[in-house]
Amino acid sequence: MAKVKATIHGAVSLVSAIANKKGATLGISLKVEAIVETSEGKGIIIQSENKSLSSRLINKTIEKIVSKKDLEKNKIIITLTSEIPTGYGLKSSSAISSVVALACAKIFKPKWTDHQILLAGVEASIETKVSITGAYDDACSCYYGGFNVTDNVKRNRIQFEKVPTNLIAVIFIPKNRKRGNLKKLKILSAIFNNAWELAKEGKYWESMTINGLATSSILNSDPKIIIDLIEKGALGASVSGNGPSIAAIIKKENESNVKKIFAALEGSIIVSKINNKKAEVHEL
């Protein structure tokens, strides 16, 4: 019988993949941990203080890794703790599916590669309709850390590098959780494609800000906030994922100026370091 612990981190969007199924993201240090324990018996038990977690996603991820035969013989207890608020575009579902996949693979599929582990979570996300594109871009930054530019259809990481460590993310979580109409993002697909091409060339901040202006105008945020954040020293600023959170990447010295912009709005602020650390797993 085994017991393992896996740790993975969150991410914010640079370029939304909804319009063209090509995205870019960067890792932040908010983390998700999973302890997976197996014993004789059968059944999957999920323990978490967060009630809005998708147990369907977790169960589907486990099925992608643990064979039917092994599911018949093993009781699997999963204990999840997460610092990432769910439902705000901060990649909590990618982090959760990836951390569960990583922990289960350690026990049941020790020879699996990073790519195989990632794909288990991505496929589970599509099959449970948690994500439209499978969020390969999100999964990559959660799993590997750093900047990741991806083709989500081909499941391909096209460009990746570490984020400068002197940067932090200031994230605004609005009180109003309303998200806009995602289908409308396709109207600006040429704009998102240009933003993605910039990210591919390593021009991450320009790409993030273009994405921010385009997504905010469609998804019920005020594009003026993006402009104000840049004016106050943000390198890049954007709605993250499908929103409604807004992330600004800044140097530490601009923190109070950027926080002032968010303080005028209704909601809360999270400050997170950026993350370049790969996901890790070990036996307990």
N, C-alpha and C positions, 0 to 999 in steps of 0.2 A: 504494500500500500504506500502511496506517495503523498507528499505535500510540497507544493512549490509556490513561490511568490513571484509575480511579474509586475514590472512598473513601466509605464508609458506616459507620454506627455501630450498636452493639447497643441492646438495650432490656430493661426488666424489666416484668413484669405488674403492673397495678393491679387489673384484673378479668379473670378467665378467661373466654374466649369459648366454651368447650367446651359448657356447658349450654344457652346461649341464642343462640349465634352473634353475641353482642354483647360487645365487649371494650373494655378501656382499658389503655394502656401508657405508659411514659415512657422517653425516650432516655437512654442512658448512653454514656460516651465510649470504651469498648472498640471498636476499629475493625477493619474488614475492607477490604483493598485488592485491586483486580483490575487487572492490566495485560493488555490485550488487543491482540494484534498480528496483523495479517493479511498474508498473502503469497500469491503464486500457488500453486495446487495445490488440494487439498481435504482435509477431515478436521479434527476438533477434538481438540486436545491440551490436557489439563489438567495443570498443574504446581502441586503444593502439598505443603508438608511434613506437612499433616494428612491422614492416610490414611482417616479416617472420613467425609470429605466425600462427599456424594452426587453422583457424576458423572452419574447419571440426571437429577437435578434441574437440574444445570448444562446438560446437553445439551438438555433439554426447554425450558429458558428461552431458549437460543439459537435453537431452532427457532421459538419464538413471535415472534422479532424478525427473524431473517435468512431471507430467502426461499429456497426450494429452489434457485432459479437461482443466487443468490449463494453458497449452500453448495457448489454444484458447482464454483465458480470460485475459492473462497478457502480457504486453509488458515488456521485460526484457532487461535492459541496463547493460552491463558489461564493467567496466573500469579497464584495467590491467596495472600495472607498474611492471617492472622486472629489477633486477640488474644482472640477469644471461644471459650471451651471448648465443644465440641459435645456435645449430648445432655443438657444440664442445665437447659433452659428459659430460656436467655439469648438466644434468637432468632437463633442462628447461621444457621439455614437461610433465614430471611427476609432476613437481611443478605446472605448469599451470592447468593441468587436475584436480589435487588434490585441488588447491585453489578455482577453479570454483565449484567443487563438494561440498566443505565445505560451501561456501557461499550460494549456492542454497539449500543445505539440511537445513541450518539454517532457511530459509524462508518456504520451501515447505515440508520438511520431518524432523521436529524438533526432532523426537524420534530416528532417525537413529544413529547407533553406528559408532565409528571410522572405524571399519572394513568395514561396508557397504559403507561408504563415499569413502574410499580408493578403494574399488572394482569397484565403478562406474567409476572412472578415469582410472583404469587398463583395464577394459573391453572396454572402449571407445578408449583407446590407441591401443588395438589389432584390434578392428573393423575398425578403420580408418588407420590401417597399419603404425601408427607412431612408434610402437614398435613391435618387433618380439615376445618377451616373455611377453609383457604387463608390463614389468619393475616393478614387485612388489617390488623387492629389492630397486630400486630407490625411488619409491613412499613411502616406509616405512621410509627411512632416511629423505626425504623431510618433511614428515608428523610428525614423532615422534622425529626427531633429534637423535643424538648419533650413536652408531654402530648398524647395523642391518644385520643379516645373515638369508637368506630366501630360501625357496623352492618355486620357482615362479609358478610351475605347481599346487602345492597344496595350493598356496596363504597362506603360513604359515611362521610366524616369528619364527625362531628356536632359535636364540640367539640374545640378545640385551642388551646393557648397555651404560652408559654415556661415552663420550670421555673425557680424562683428559683436564681440561680447560686451562692448560698452553701451549697448542699446537696451531699452526696456519697452514693453508694450503697456500702454495705458488704455484700458478697455471700458467702455461705457455700456452698462446694462440698463436699457430703458425700462421704466415701470410698465409702460404699455407694450404688451407682447405682440401686437398686431404685425403680421408680415404682409408684404404686398403680393401681387400676382406674379409668381415666378415665370409663368409662360411668356409674360411680356418682355422678359430679358432677351428673348430671341430677336426682338425688334432691333436691338443694338448689337447683333452678333458680330458685325464687322468691327465695331469698336472694341468688343471683348477680344476679338482675334488680334487686333493691333496691340492691345495691352499684353496679351500672352506672348506675342513676338518680342516685345520689349523685355519681358521677364526672361525669355530664353537667351537674350543677349546679356543678361545680368543687370539690366536696368530696372531693378526691383521696385524702387520707390516711385518712379514715374508710372510703372505699370499698376502699382497699388492705388495710386491717386486717380488715375483714369478710371480704374475699376470702381473706386469709391464714388466718383461723380456720376458714373453711369448707373450703378446699382442704387444709389440713394435716390436718384430722380425717379426710379421705377418702383422701389420697394418702400414707399411711404416715409423715408427719412428726408431731412432737409439738406440738400446739397451744400448749402451755405456753411454747414458745420464742418464739412471737409475742407473748405477754403480757410475757415477760421483756424482750424488745427494746423494747417500748413503755415499760415501766417505766424502762428505762435511757436514755430520751430519743429513741427512734426516732419520727419523725412518722407513718410508716406502715411496716408489715412484712408480707411475704407470701411464700409459695411462689411462685417465678416460673414462669410457663408451666405445663407438666405436671410440673415439678420435675425432679430433687429439690433444686435450689438454692433458697436462701432469701435474699431481699433485704430490707435495711432502709435506708430513706432517712432521713438524719440531717443535723444541722448538724455542722460539722467538730469542734466542741468535745466532742461526745459520742462521738467515734470510739473512744477507748480503752475506754470503758465497754461499748460495743456489741461490740467485738472480744472482750472477756472472756467474753461469753455464748457466742460461737461457739467460743472457744478451748477450752471444756470439752468440745466434741464432736469426733468424729473426722472430719477433713477439712481443707480449706484455705480461706483467706480472700482475696478479691480486693477491693481498694478502687478505686472508679472515680468520676471526676467525673460529674456529669450532663451531658447533651448537648442543646444547642438548635440545633446547626448542621445545615443541610440537607446532604444528600449532594452531592458535587461530582465533576465529571469534566473532564479537560482532555487535549489532545493532547500527546504527548511528542516 
